[in-house]
């Protein structure tokens, strides 16, 4: 039994060291990694990310925090991109028409892209707007692909897979989903 307890203590110590290291890494993140020098904007951004991939209430809470972040630092492109994504996600939960939610998501994504054209997420939000509102599937596919090239983000691959599924391109969608899981 003593060896099990010693192992458990060692495991807890290693886990604690990892957590401390992660907290230090987050606290020491450079301005270029964060995207803002404004500590309050960064904190609001971090709180907003709680709403990522959640239900309506969490997404609406995230929107409020993203709005706070962009009010504190209007040049904080990552916060603008998060706000655009949250409005896009709200499309599936909200009581507003799709065109209103996606119109807001598009407007915000354009601002995020203007502030930092190298981010992939705003391009993918624009892809959803082109697909769901404009029914311009060629533009949507181009925007999804641009987002994926710019950001190696599995959620963007998944969104592209969803788009391909909507387009009934099932074999391509499956290949994209497999790539997203890799």
Buried (B, 14 or more C-beta within 10 A) or exposed (E): EEEEEEEEEEEEEEEEEEEEEEEEEEEEEEEEEBBBEBEEBBBBBEBBBEBBEBEBEBBBBBBBBBBBBBEBBEBBBBBBBBBBBBBBBBBEBBEBEBBBBBBBBBEBBBBBBEBBEEBBBBBBBBBBBBBBBEEBBEBBBBBBBBBBEBBEBBBBBBBBBBBBBEBEBEEBBEEBBEBBEE
